[in-house]
Amino acid sequence: MREFTYVITDREGIHARPAGLLVKEASKFSSTITLKKGDKSGDAKRIFAVMGLAAKKDEEIMVIAEGSDENEAVLAMETFLKANL
């Protein structure tokens, strides 16, 4: 299992466009990728789960990857978040 935390920098938080792109990026991996914010968590491969976190600017999320390609998944998700959110 690999994990990291990220603070949302996009002024609109996680909204529809980047959420869709995030799901597309997460779906490239066979590992289970989970996003957590506070007591909420959701599958990063499901748009409603990502949107359901309602992550706003300056809020911290945790990304957890578990599976055969978890190292690659964590690196890709971190790169994606820094570039888009």
N, C-alpha and C positions, 0 to 999 in steps of 0.2 A: 504494500500500500504506500502510495506517495501522496503528499498533500502540500498545499501552500495557501496563504491568505493573500487577498488582493483588496485594495480600497478603490471603490468605483470613483472615477474622476470625471466621467461624462456628466455634464450639468443636468441632463434629463434622466440619468440613471439607466437601468437596463430597460430599454423600450423595444418596440416591435422589431425594427430593422436589425439592430445588433443582436437581439435575442435569436432571431432566425438564423443569422450568420453563425452565432455561437453553437446552436444546435447542429448546423451543417458541419462545423469543424469537429465537434464532439463525436458525431456519427462516423467519422473516418476511422475510429479506433474500436477494437473489440473489447477493451477494458470497460468496466462500469465506471462512469464519471458522475459524481454527485456534487451538487452545489449546496452549500449551507449558508444561511444567514440567520443568526440568532437561533431560535428553536425550530425554524423552518428548514426543510431540505427538499431537494428535488433532483430528478434525473436530468442531467444536462443534455440528453438526447431527445427530450420532450419539450416542445415549445410552451405548453401550458404550465409545466413545472417550473421552467425558467422564469416566465412572466409572473407566476404565482409568488415568487420570492419578493417581488416589488422592491428590489434593491434601488436605493436612491443614491445621489451623489454623496460622497464622503462616508458611505456605509461599507463595512467590511464583509466580504464573502470568503468562504473557504471552498477550495476545489479539492476533491478527493478522487484519486484514480486508483482502481484496483483491477489487476488482470495482467495478461501476458505482455501487453505493450504499455504498461502504466508509465514508464519513464518517458517514452515518446509523447504520450498523451498529456502528461503534466507540462512538459516543455512547450508543446503546441498550444495548450490552453493558456499558459502564462503569456506567451508571445501574442496570442489573439487578444487577450484582455488588455494588455499594454497598448496595443495598436488601435483598439476599437472602443474601449470602455474606461 
